[in-house]
């Protein structure tokens, strides 16, 4: 089985940078400029690993927007996640106030377990399998 990576960013410059940094692996990568929710809604392949790092966080309304966006990404991907999929999210220093404040409860409701959480790195990994 050959693996393939799909990367998406709404900012064309970020995709251009990514393509440059990963040019040695470009045969295995599809680069897409799009909103991540829109991309995930249209994506028609199984997802084994999902890395979520869109939206910069902040306080107040900016944080709520980031939380809502990540929740939208999770909702758009739920029917595509394999039984052994791993979801890794950035900006998760705290699970109740970080960008994952809305998405982690939904994922846990859907049977996902926290595999790993790092305060120092601000990341959390979840899966249905341990």
Long-range contacts (C-beta under 8 A, 24 or more apart in sequence): 2-28, 3-28, 4-28, 4-29, 4-30, 5-29, 5-30, 6-30, 6-32, 6-43, 6-45, 7-31, 7-32, 8-32, 8-33, 8-34, 8-36, 8-39, 9-33, 9-36, 9-54, 10-34, 10-35, 10-36, 10-54, 36-69, 36-73, 37-69, 37-72, 37-73, 37-76, 40-73, 40-76, 40-77, 40-80, 41-76, 43-77, 43-80, 44-80, 45-80, 46-80, 46-81, 46-82, 47-77, 47-80, 47-81, 47-82, 47-85, 48-82, 48-84, 48-85, 48-86, 49-85, 49-86, 49-87, 49-88, 50-77, 50-81, 50-85, 50-86, 50-87, 50-88, 51-87, 51-88, 51-89, 51-90, 52-87, 52-88, 52-89, 52-90, 52-103, 53-89, 53-90, 53-91, 55-99, 57-91, 57-98, 57-99, 63-97, 63-99, 66-91, 66-99, 67-99, 67-100, 67-101, 67-102, 67-103, 68-102, 70-99, 70-100, 70-102, 70-103, 71-102, 71-103, 71-106, 73-103, 74-103, 74-106, 74-107, 75-106, 78-110, 83-128, 83-129, 84-127, 84-128, 84-129, 85-127, 85-128, 86-115, 86-125, 86-126, 86-127, 87-112, 87-125, 87-126, 87-127, 88-123, 88-124, 88-125, 89-123, 89-124, 89-125, 89-126, 90-122, 90-123, 91-122, 92-117, 92-122, 92-123, 92-124, 93-119, 93-122, 94-119, 95-124, 98-122, 100-124
